[in-house]
Amino acid sequence: MEVLELLLQDGTRWPGWGRRGSDDGGEVVFTTLSNGFSQALTDPSFAGQIVVFSFPMVGCYGADLEVLESARIWPRGIVTSLPCHGTSGGTDLFRWIEGSGLFWMGGVDTRRLVCHLRSRGTLAGRLLPAGTEGSVAAEGGSPVPLVSTPVPRELGGGGLRVVVVDYGVKEGILRELASRDCRVTVVPHDWEWSEILGLCPDGVLLSNGPGDPALLSHEIGQIRGLLGKVPLFGICLGMQLLALALGTKTEKLPFGHRGGNQPVIDVATGRGFVTSQNHGYALREDSLAGTGITVTYRHGGDGSIEGFRHDGGDWGVQFHPEATPGPRDCPHLFDRFIAQCREAKS
């Protein structure tokens, strides 16, 4: 065990202890998750980030390695207040992190750190041995090529053919589709629209993923080629890319929405949902005019756009309807997409 400090881009230092990993820097973000830690760590949307858990006890039931969201851990490391070395889930969470070559840091005043990030905005950070000097720099580029599948893969065997464009897809999304009588083909992020249509899909799902959507100009052009040809449904980053293809703009949120207790309001009915989210960008309200987009969902906290539908029938949501491990308020959105695909096929 080492005495460590988390150095932030604004020069503040946050003391603690833990184990160093092979890479000590990244964008520092926080999540309000109180469970599902192993699922969160394998969510590709956390690629390249340092994740601060606001919930004080992390790891109390260990890591359930049987139901993950991808094959590896994606954050550079995690920061927590009280590391717990539980094994009822099968594996000690922190031994699993260490075995993956990543860092963990405990003993941190995470309540104060989260308040700091909320007031200053998301910052780059770096883990250092206590008392040592170092510098912090924000990273550029998109992590999507790192997290996307390099080759197509298939699962399920139903009567509907759904293509998932993989910008960092969670396995929970694929399981939801396969359970609804779908033959699912997952394709790389940079496939051309003509290659996707060559698979004769009944619908295309644009997946979640990490980073700034505005950097993905090729992927935006790819989606433009699909407009009007096949039903499109975007989740998280996929929703943002769909909106950009339709002519909107995006912006970075001060500290993002990450966690399984994010409130969302259905604009048409006023009904509220508890949702799982993991994103740092949102659609700009002032860019919607003339795009044919109608806002369907808003965040219950800051009012930012959480969903839309387009006059052409394409639509998306910012939150995660698969929400593994929960909450399970919105899986009906997959049913809506499947019904749209069946109607297009008939």
N, C-alpha and C positions, 0 to 999 in steps of 0.2 A: 504494500500500500504506500502511496506517495502523497505528500502534501502538495496541493495544486492550486492554481489560480486560473480563472477564466478571464482573459483580457478582452474587453470589448473595443470596438472601433472608436468609441468616444473617450477612451483612456481609462474608464473605470475597471477596477479589478474585483473579482468575486472569489473569495477563498473557499476551499473545500479540500477533499481528499478523494483518492480513487486510483484508477489504472489508466495509463496512457495507451494510445493506440498508434496505428501506422500513419494516420493523418489527423492533425490536431486543429484544423481550421474549417470554418464554414459560416453560413448565415445562421444567426442565432434566432430561433423562433420558439414560441411556447404553445403547448396544447393543454386543454382542460380535461383530457381523458382521465377517468378514474378506474378504468379497467381496459382489457384488450391491448395490453402493452406489446405483446409479441406480434399481434396483427398490425399495430401502428408502426412498429419498427420495420416491418417488411412491406409497408406501403411505399411504392416507388416515388410518390409525391414528396417524400422527405429526402430525396436524393441530394447529397451535398450539404445538408443542414446539420446544425447542432440543436437537438430538441430538448427544451426545458419542460419538465412535467410540473404543472402547478399543483397537482394532487400530491400531498406530502409523502405517502407511502407507495413506493413502486417496487414491484417484484414479489409482493407478499404471497402470491400463489404460484410463482415461478413462470415458466414459459411453456405454453402448449404448442409444441412444434408440429402437431398433426393438422392444424388448420391455420395456415399462414396465407398472406396475401401475395407472396412471391417467394422465390427460392433463396433469398438472402436478405440481410439487414441493409438498409439504404442510408440512414443518417451516418454522419461521421462519428457521432457520439451522443450521449445523453447526459443531462444534468438533473439531479433530483435532491430533495431535502433528506429523505430517509430511505436509503437502499435496504430492501428486505430480501434475504436469501432464502425464500420459500421454494419448495420443490413439489408441492401437491399437484401442480400442473405437469410435472414430469421432469423439468430441467430448471436449474438455477438461472434466472434471467441474466444476471451479471456475469456468470461464467460463460454463458452463451455469447454475450457481447464480446467478452475478452477473446473467446475462441475464434471469433470472426475478425479479429485484428482491429477492433474499434475501441474507443475509450468510453469510460463512464466516470462520472464525478458525483460524489455525494456530500452531505453536510453543508449544502449551500442554502442560504436564505432565499428560497425560490419565490416566496411571496413578495419580497422586496424586489427581486430580479424581474419578476413578471410586471410589477408596477412600473419599474424602470423602462422596460421595453414598450409598455403601453404609452408612456409619456414621451419617450424619445423616438419611437418607431423601431422597426426591425433593424438590427445592426449586425455587421460581421463580427466574428469573434475567433479566439484562438486559445487553446489549452496550453498552459505553460507550467513548469515546475515553479513552486512558490518562490518569489523574490528574484526571478530571472527577468531579463529584458527581452522584448520582442516587438514585432510590428504586426499590424492587422490590415489586410486589404480585401476589399470585396472582389468576388470572382465574377467573370463575365461569361457569356455564352449560355447556351441552353443544355441542360442535362438530358433532354429527351433522347438523343441518340444513344446514350449510355443505358437507359432503362428499357428501351423498346426491344421487342424480339428481333433477332437478326434474320430469321426465316419464318415463313408461315407455319402455323400449327392449327390442329383441329381438335375439337371435343364435342361431345353430344352426337346425337344421331337422329334428330327429329325431322319433321317434314318441312320446316322453315329454314331457309339459308340466311344466316345473319353474319355479316362481316364486321369484325371489331378492329378498328384502326388503333394500334397500340402505341400510345404516347406515354405509357407507364401504367397499364391496366392492372387493377386489383383482381385477384382470382375470384373474389366474391361476386363481381359483376358477371364473370364468365359462368359461374355456378348458377346464378339466377337465370341466365339465358338458357343454359343447357337443361335446366329443370322445367322449362316451358316449351318443350318439344322443338328445340332449335338445334340445328347443325351449325356450330359456331366455328368460323374460320378467323383466326387472329393473324393480322398482317402487319408488317413493319410500318413505322411512322412515315417513311418516305416513299411508299408505294404510289405510283401514278394513279390518277382517277380511272384511267382506261384499264389498268390492270385490275382494279377493284371491281369495276363493272364487268370485266371478263369472267368473273366468278359467278355472275348472274344472281346477285344477292336479292333477297326480298326486303332487306333493310340494312342500314349501316349504322353502327354505334361508334361514336367518336369518344374515346376513353379519357379518363382522368390522366394526370401526369404532373411533373414538376416544372417550375420555372415560369418565365415571362412569356406569355403567348405571343406578344408582338414580335419576338425574335424568330418565330417559325413561319417565315414568308413562304417557303416551299409548301409546307403543310396547309397553309391558308389557301394557296392557289389550287392545291389538290382538292380541297373541299369545294371550292367554287366550281370545279369541273363536275362535281356530283350533284349540285343543286338542281332540283327539278327532275332528276332522273331516278331517284330512289329515296324512300323515307330515311331521314337523318335524325338521330337522337344523340345529343351531346351531354356528357357528364363532366362537371368540373372544368378542367382545362379544355376538354372537348367542346363544352358549351361556349367557352370564350373564343375558341378557334372558329366555331360555326358563326358566332356573332361577328367576328372580324371579317369572315368571308362574305357576310351580308352587308358590310360597310360601316360597322361601328368601330369604336376605339375602346381600349382598356386602360386601366390605371392601377398603380400599386396601392394597396391598402396600407394604412399606417402600421398595423401589426397582424393583419390577416384574421382568418377564422379557422381555428384548428381545435377539434375536440368532438365528443359525442353528445354534447348537450346544447347545440346551437339552435336558437328559435327561428322558425321560418313561418311566414304568414302567406296564405293563399289570397291573392289580391281580390279575386272574384267573390269568394265566400266569407273572407275574414277568419277562416279557420286556421288554427295554429298547429304546427308540427314541431316535434323535437327531432333534430337531424344530426348526422355525422358530417363533418366538413374538414377539409385540409387544403386551403388555398390562400394565396397572398395577393391575388389580383382580382379585379372586378370590372364589369362593364361601366363605361362612363355614361352617366345619365344624359349629358348634353350631346351625345353622338347618335341618339336613336332616331331623330327626326328623319323621315324620308326613307327609312330602311325597311319598312313593313313589319317591324318588330313590336309586339305587345308584351309588356311586362306581366308575368303571371305569378311570381313569388318574390317576396322581399324579406330581408333579414329583420327579425323582430327587435334587434338591438340598434343597429346603425342605419337601417332602411335601405341598404345597398341591394342591388338586383340579384336575386337568387334563382330566377328562371324566366324564360320567355317562350313565346311561340311566334312563328313567322307566318305571314299571309300565305306562303307557299306550302305550309303544313309542317315544316321542319321545326324542331323545338329542342330545348335543353334545360337542364337544371344545374345549379352551382353546387348543390349538396350531393351527398352519396345515398341514393335510395337502397343500395345493397347493405350499407351500414354494418359491416361485420366488425365487431360482434354485436352492434346495436347502436341506437334504438331502431326498432322495426316499425316505424310510422309510415314509411313511403315505398314499400316494395310494389304497391299497386301501379307505380309508374312504369315498371317493366311490363305489366299487363297491358297498359295503354299503348306502349310501343309495339308489342306483339300484335295487338289488334290492328294497329296501323299497317303493320307488315302484311297481315293476312288480307286486309282490304286491298292493298296494292297488288297482291298476288292474284286475287280472284278476278 
